Amino acid sequence: MFYALICEDKPGTLAQRLQARPDHLARLEALKNEGRLLLAGPHPAIDSENPGDAGFTGSLVVAEFDSLEAARAWADADPYVAAGVYQQVTIKPFKKVLP
């Protein structure tokens, strides 16, 4: 089943986010290569594709996991969690309807 990982950044953690980004992206690439990633990306803090110093307010990942517990374990091991970027991660089952 797909799960939506709705991640909220702590304010003022852009430097930590940028430092942990390569490891974060490597994990997403692994999901993609396994055919389990539906979509992933950050939420810019301003209405811009490239928010610069404004940074981001969080991220959204929608991927396939065997269970809610497996999705939670994957999220808990994210480099952004270890770097102190995320203040909260909400995980919900997701049913893809379109496209």
Backbone bond lengths (Angstrom), bond angles and torsions (degrees), N, CA, C in turn:
res aa  C-N    CA-C-N  psi(-1)  N-CA   C-N-CA  omega(-1)  CA-C   N-CA-C  phi
1 M - - - 1.443 - - 1.524 108.49 -
2 F 1.335 114.93 151.40 1.459 119.86 174.27 1.526 109.76 -81.33
3 Y 1.331 114.63 149.53 1.466 122.68 174.83 1.516 108.52 -133.74
4 A 1.335 115.68 139.49 1.459 122.02 174.82 1.522 107.91 -96.01
5 L 1.318 115.95 124.29 1.458 122.73 175.54 1.522 106.27 -104.01
6 I 1.308 116.31 108.68 1.463 123.09 -176.13 1.525 106.22 -104.86
7 C 1.312 115.20 107.18 1.461 121.49 -170.05 1.525 109.88 -111.48
8 E 1.326 116.01 132.46 1.463 121.69 -179.95 1.525 109.48 -113.43
9 D 1.340 115.54 129.42 1.459 120.97 179.56 1.519 111.89 -78.51
10 K 1.332 115.28 148.38 1.457 120.81 167.12 1.521 106.56 -72.54
11 P 1.326 118.48 143.38 1.457 120.00 175.95 1.533 110.59 -60.28
12 G 1.327 115.80 145.16 1.455 121.16 174.57 1.516 115.83 74.73
13 T 1.339 117.83 25.08 1.462 120.09 -177.85 1.531 113.31 -113.00
14 L 1.332 117.03 22.95 1.467 119.42 -178.76 1.531 111.40 -60.24
15 A 1.314 118.47 -42.51 1.470 120.44 -179.17 1.528 110.95 -61.48
16 Q 1.329 117.50 -42.37 1.462 120.76 178.34 1.525 110.86 -65.43
17 R 1.335 116.24 -39.32 1.465 121.55 178.33 1.523 110.20 -60.48
18 L 1.319 116.40 -48.60 1.461 120.15 -177.90 1.523 111.73 -64.31
19 Q 1.319 117.29 -37.02 1.458 120.88 179.58 1.532 111.58 -68.27
20 A 1.327 117.55 -38.80 1.465 121.72 -177.49 1.528 112.99 -85.98
21 R 1.322 117.53 -9.11 1.470 121.96 -172.76 1.534 114.30 -56.05
22 P 1.338 120.34 -45.68 1.471 117.97 -179.23 1.529 113.20 -57.65
23 D 1.320 117.77 -42.60 1.470 120.25 179.03 1.524 111.39 -68.82
24 H 1.334 116.54 -37.23 1.468 121.62 176.86 1.534 109.63 -61.35
25 L 1.329 116.37 -47.48 1.467 120.21 -179.48 1.521 112.03 -65.21
26 A 1.320 117.61 -34.61 1.466 120.19 178.78 1.528 110.91 -61.95
27 R 1.326 116.75 -38.43 1.471 119.91 177.99 1.525 111.10 -67.31
28 L 1.333 116.42 -38.75 1.462 119.81 177.61 1.529 110.78 -67.02
29 E 1.332 117.09 -39.04 1.477 120.84 176.56 1.523 110.52 -60.85
30 A 1.317 117.01 -38.54 1.468 120.19 178.24 1.523 110.79 -62.97
31 L 1.346 117.11 -43.74 1.467 120.07 175.61 1.523 111.11 -60.38
32 K 1.328 115.63 -42.92 1.468 120.65 179.44 1.534 110.60 -61.28
33 N 1.322 116.34 -46.28 1.464 120.86 -178.64 1.526 112.08 -64.80
34 E 1.332 116.87 -26.47 1.465 121.50 176.27 1.530 112.08 -84.03
35 G 1.346 117.62 -2.05 1.458 121.75 -179.32 1.516 113.52 75.09
36 R 1.350 117.46 22.10 1.461 121.22 -175.03 1.525 113.72 -107.23
37 L 1.319 118.64 -8.39 1.462 121.48 -176.10 1.521 110.58 -94.31
38 L 1.319 116.65 122.37 1.457 121.77 176.45 1.526 110.06 -88.43
39 L 1.338 116.60 -47.77 1.465 121.41 176.35 1.512 110.01 -164.91
40 A 1.318 114.85 158.37 1.465 120.33 177.83 1.513 108.74 -159.31
41 G 1.323 115.45 145.43 1.457 119.64 175.56 1.513 111.44 174.24
42 P 1.340 114.87 165.08 1.458 120.68 -179.05 1.519 112.11 -89.14
43 H 1.326 115.04 164.78 1.459 123.13 173.91 1.530 107.45 -103.58
44 P 1.345 118.57 105.16 1.465 119.66 177.43 1.533 110.52 -60.30
45 A 1.324 115.87 144.37 1.463 121.08 -179.09 1.524 112.44 -73.31
46 I 1.334 115.73 -18.29 1.467 120.85 177.16 1.517 108.06 -129.41
47 D 1.309 116.60 169.28 1.462 122.22 -177.34 1.531 109.85 -77.60
48 S 1.333 115.06 72.21 1.455 121.10 -177.23 1.520 109.48 -156.83
49 E 1.324 116.55 141.91 1.468 121.03 175.27 1.523 110.81 -64.53
50 N 1.336 116.61 -32.94 1.458 122.79 -179.28 1.523 108.61 -123.08
51 P 1.333 117.63 88.87 1.457 120.13 -172.29 1.526 115.71 -76.51
52 G 1.325 117.43 -3.63 1.457 120.10 178.49 1.518 112.22 56.92
53 D 1.337 116.10 -133.79 1.463 121.24 -176.74 1.525 113.46 -66.57
54 A 1.353 118.05 -16.24 1.467 120.58 177.03 1.523 110.46 -65.72
55 G 1.329 115.95 -28.79 1.453 120.84 175.28 1.517 114.99 72.48
56 F 1.314 114.65 -147.04 1.451 122.01 -172.59 1.526 110.21 -133.84
57 T 1.322 115.70 156.76 1.462 120.35 177.93 1.520 112.23 -104.65
58 G 1.320 117.08 -4.82 1.455 120.51 -179.94 1.510 111.44 159.35
59 S 1.318 114.96 -163.94 1.463 122.02 -177.35 1.523 109.98 -145.63
60 L 1.326 114.56 159.70 1.463 121.72 173.48 1.522 107.73 -128.80
61 V 1.309 116.17 129.05 1.462 122.40 174.56 1.520 106.35 -127.48
62 V 1.314 117.11 129.81 1.466 121.70 172.48 1.520 106.32 -121.61
63 A 1.325 115.32 115.68 1.454 120.67 -175.48 1.523 110.24 -146.24
64 E 1.320 114.54 163.97 1.463 121.17 -179.32 1.524 110.20 -92.08
65 F 1.322 115.01 130.42 1.464 122.42 176.04 1.522 108.04 -134.89
66 D 1.328 116.31 160.81 1.464 121.21 180.00 1.518 112.91 -69.73
67 S 1.354 116.07 -26.03 1.462 119.65 -176.48 1.520 109.28 -163.26
68 L 1.315 115.66 167.96 1.452 121.08 174.44 1.530 110.19 -59.94
69 E 1.313 116.50 -38.96 1.462 120.85 179.16 1.523 111.23 -63.97
70 A 1.321 117.45 -39.03 1.466 121.16 178.17 1.528 110.42 -67.20
71 A 1.322 117.00 -39.12 1.468 120.55 176.98 1.521 110.15 -64.00
72 R 1.333 116.91 -41.78 1.469 121.28 178.94 1.529 110.60 -63.59
73 A 1.321 117.09 -43.45 1.466 120.60 179.79 1.526 110.53 -62.48
74 W 1.338 116.79 -41.88 1.463 120.44 178.47 1.523 109.87 -63.38
75 A 1.325 117.28 -44.99 1.468 121.13 -179.55 1.526 111.01 -64.26
76 D 1.321 117.32 -40.84 1.463 121.08 -178.98 1.523 112.25 -63.41
77 A 1.336 117.21 -25.96 1.462 121.55 -178.70 1.527 112.83 -91.55
78 D 1.316 117.72 5.78 1.462 120.84 -177.62 1.533 111.15 -68.01
79 P 1.316 117.92 139.07 1.463 121.17 177.64 1.527 113.78 -57.68
80 Y 1.320 118.32 -29.08 1.463 119.69 177.26 1.530 111.30 -67.65
81 V 1.315 116.90 -32.11 1.463 120.37 175.66 1.527 108.99 -67.43
82 A 1.332 116.50 -47.94 1.464 120.98 -179.46 1.523 111.45 -61.75
83 A 1.341 117.55 -32.78 1.463 121.97 -178.73 1.525 112.59 -83.38
84 G 1.335 117.27 -4.36 1.460 120.44 179.29 1.512 114.33 78.83
85 V 1.332 117.18 21.93 1.466 121.28 -179.56 1.527 110.90 -76.95
86 Y 1.327 116.85 -47.64 1.460 120.28 -175.22 1.520 111.38 -83.97
87 Q 1.335 115.35 132.12 1.463 119.29 173.21 1.520 111.25 -95.07
88 Q 1.340 116.19 -21.68 1.466 120.08 179.43 1.518 109.28 -156.36
89 V 1.332 115.60 141.24 1.458 122.00 174.59 1.520 107.15 -129.89
90 T 1.328 115.42 118.70 1.457 122.20 176.60 1.522 107.63 -105.00
91 I 1.310 116.83 132.78 1.461 121.06 -179.80 1.516 108.32 -122.61
92 K 1.337 114.77 128.15 1.464 121.19 -179.19 1.523 109.78 -133.88
93 P 1.325 117.83 144.41 1.456 119.69 171.10 1.530 109.08 -58.19
94 F 1.327 116.39 146.77 1.459 122.11 -177.41 1.521 108.83 -133.82
95 K 1.317 115.43 128.62 1.477 120.79 177.42 1.520 108.05 -109.49
96 K 1.330 115.50 113.30 1.460 120.28 177.97 1.519 109.40 -74.73
97 V 1.333 115.49 127.31 1.457 121.03 179.04 1.526 109.65 -113.42
98 L 1.314 118.09 -47.92 1.469 123.18 -178.34 1.521 109.71 -134.00
99 P 1.278 120.72 156.02 1.454 126.02 -15.43 1.505 111.80 -73.23
